[in-house]
Amino acid sequence: MGLGDFVNKAKEQLSGEKGEQLSDSALDKAAEFASQKTGGKYDEKITSVRDAIDERVGSEGATPATDPSTEQVNEPAEAKPRIDSDQQLN
């Protein structure tokens, strides 16, 4: 099983109802932890961030995210080959 297979399997798991429940639970726990550590001072911001993340993961995040400032789809960057110091650029 290659890395691509692992990534595809993870995407499949998150896209189902069980994956949505797991991601919601993890986000709720992270938000609660952050709220406790900040003494509730940033609860509104924490909730806002939690909700933004929730929109992008699981079945709710099945479509690519857009950058609201440009309304363009954010595509993942392509991996560039590593160039060692002893290699020359063409």
SULWOWO-V675102 format. One record per pair of residues at least 24 apart in sequence whose C-alpha atoms are under 7 Angstrom apart, sorted by sequence separation. I is the first residue (numbers start at 1). GAP is how many residues later the second one is. D is the distance in Angstrom with one decimal. If there is no record, write none. Layout:
I & GAP & D
I & GAP & D
//
This chain:
24 & 30 & 6.9
23 & 35 & 6.8
20 & 38 & 4.8
19 & 39 & 6.1
20 & 39 & 6.2
15 & 43 & 4.7
16 & 43 & 6.2
14 & 44 & 4.6
15 & 44 & 4.3
14 & 45 & 6.8
//
